[in-house]
Amino acid sequence: MSAPAIFDRATRRVRRDRARPRYAEHDFLRTAMLDGITERLEAVTRSFGEVLDLGCFDGAFALPGARIARFDPGFGFARSARGVQGDEDRLPFADSSFDLVVSAGVLDQVDDLPGALALIRRVLRPDGLLLGAFVGAGSLPALRAAWRTADGERPAARLHPLVEVRAAGDLLVRAGFALPVADVETLPVRYRTMGRLVDDLRGMAASNMLAARSAATRTHLARAAAAFAAGADSEGRTTERFSIVFLTGWAPDPSQPKPARRGSGTTSLAATLGPA
């Protein structure tokens, strides 16, 4: 059975193409994601020769000495990065093509995230590594609250649902990754107006692209902007929060450490702790 159509794929492609010319003005969130991915990569002792940059945007990710294939849902980003255009849950690459897959800022916008993760595992060679990052649950609380106030008793689909960090870890396991880790980091950003936040979301190709989205009237926009401004501090700025979920998972390989078999321990916890 195919996954339900949560996102409008055509709208997503169009909005990525519209965001591309001014993307450098709004890339702070993906920059934070790539910084986190780089920190995790620096802790890995092995080298990687064949890399897939999944959701490449402007091709900012770099790894000296590696050959990097670029892939993006937007035609403009893919073309400018000399990559391939397509969807993350419909990868065109052969099995065992890459040592490393890096994905920053796109996996929260995929209809079939379990399927996308399973495909990523398949294109990885044994002992290959996935390092991913995306906007997770708990993000944009001020904007969500402003829209709830504006919509009143008739809530509309303004922002897409986001994945909890615990669920992200479960999805790694379901996709067959070994040694899975999912963790979250928070990035606060202060905005003087809701309009500036919305402009950032559009500029990073993260505005509403739900298949069942509803257009906002001028009245709704004015109510939401007023509600957003009501949460401002003494300097007239409202703090918004982005929760970044980071994923780490390895394609299974016999060389990897295995968890100890249950009941195989030779020393009891009580003996280790000693007398009370």
Secondary structure, DSSP 8 states (H G I E B T S, - for coil): ------B-HHHHHHHHHHHGGGGGGS-HHHHHHHHHHHHHHHT--S--SEEEEES-TTT----TT-EEEEEESSHHHHHHTT-EE--TTS----TT-EEEEEEES-GGG-TTHHHHHHHHHHHEEEEEEEEEEEE-TT--HHHHHHHHHHHTTS----S-----HHHHHHHHHHTT-EEEEEEEEEEEEEES-HHHHHHHHHHTT-S--BTT-----HHHHHHHHHHHHHT--TTS-EEEEEEEEEEEEE---TTS-----TT--SS-HHHHH---
